[in-house]
Amino acid sequence: MEQRRLGKSGIFVSNLCCGTMTFGTQSTEEEAFAILDRAYDAGIDFYDTAEIYPVPPDVKYVHRTEEILGKWLKTKPRDGLIIASKVVGPAQGWFTPPIREGKSILDRHSINRAIKGSLRRLQTDYIDLYQTHWVDRGAGYEETLAALTDLKDEGLVRIVGSSNENAWGTMKAQATSASQGLVRYDTIQNNYSIVNRRFEDELAEICRREQISLLPFSPLGGGVCSGKYQDGAFPEGARFSNYMAAGPRQQAMVGRFVNEKSLSTVAELKVLADEINVPLAALCIAWSQQNDFTASTIFGATSLAQLEEILPAHDLKISAEMMTKIDSITKTHMYPLG
């Protein structure tokens, strides 16, 4: 599997990253182990998790994903794997379980408590890539980066990155790092897919010029690009099917992803995938890897069958003609996700 550098660091990772956020809810521990083993055997050496997982967040099972991944890590050579996790941060009302006395901000206290918990659950003495899950304008980038610098100096993390960050925050963090001599963000993990190309508006240029690697999450638009929500379908056990049965906040997200524009886009993309005889999921994930600012695309699979549809993306090269066709479709249905 192709290896790509993370930012300016010396860390190289497979161009596919196995996401884990459904392990412990949609996938049992046994199912998660099967997915992880298959990904490993396919050459994937990069695995992404977070202290708050699985999602949707619930205090009844918060932290379970890291615990499952930690058990699996004991079955593999640790030095041959790149493990990423995240400190949750304020979460803007999305991640609500009280994981630290009901508060989670990106100050030194919260970061230090978070890393200790993650290391314990993952059963490892270091995390390769440690990321801020949600931005915290209140704590300030100097305090956040100073705390992360200490973790790197202590050998608890190797490099750091951000997630769900915007253009202003990314440049503010870079400036703070440079002026204060603090650790820099080598990666940014944001929502980016063939049905959500907003990252290209500003952040793509920042990544190119600042040598920051994008780790796209939700490259299938929350599963919409697999085609499983076409024609009004909400399959049992699917993410947005579960969200429809959850609270108002989760229900509100469904319309952002599953809507007329996104479904129309997927229908047209399916025609292109059929033209070159590849699974639609593989086409959409391979598309995200055509960009020079992308390092590794984070996918999620809740079954081995889903994983098998994704794996062909690792060496799928999309022709210039096909890229032009995709651009035409996405321009017609600009930003179909809300």
Secondary structure, 3 states (H helix, E strand, C coil): CCEEECCCCCCEEECEEEECCCECCCECHHHHHHHHHHHHHCCCCEEECCCCCCCCCCCCCCCHHHHHHHHHHCCCCHHHCEEEEEECCCHHHCCCCCCCCCCCCCCHHHHHHHHHHHHHHHCCCCEEEEEECCCCCCCCHHHHHHHHHHHHHCCCEEEEEEECCCHHHHHHHHHHHHHHCCCCEEEEECECECCECHHHCCHHHHHHHHCCEECCECCCCCCHHHCCCHHHCCCCCCHHHHHHCCCHHHHHHHHHHCCHHHHHHHHHHHHHHHHCCCCHHHHHHHHHCCCCCECCEEECCCCHHHHHHHHHHHHCCCCHHHHHHHHHHHHHCCCCCC
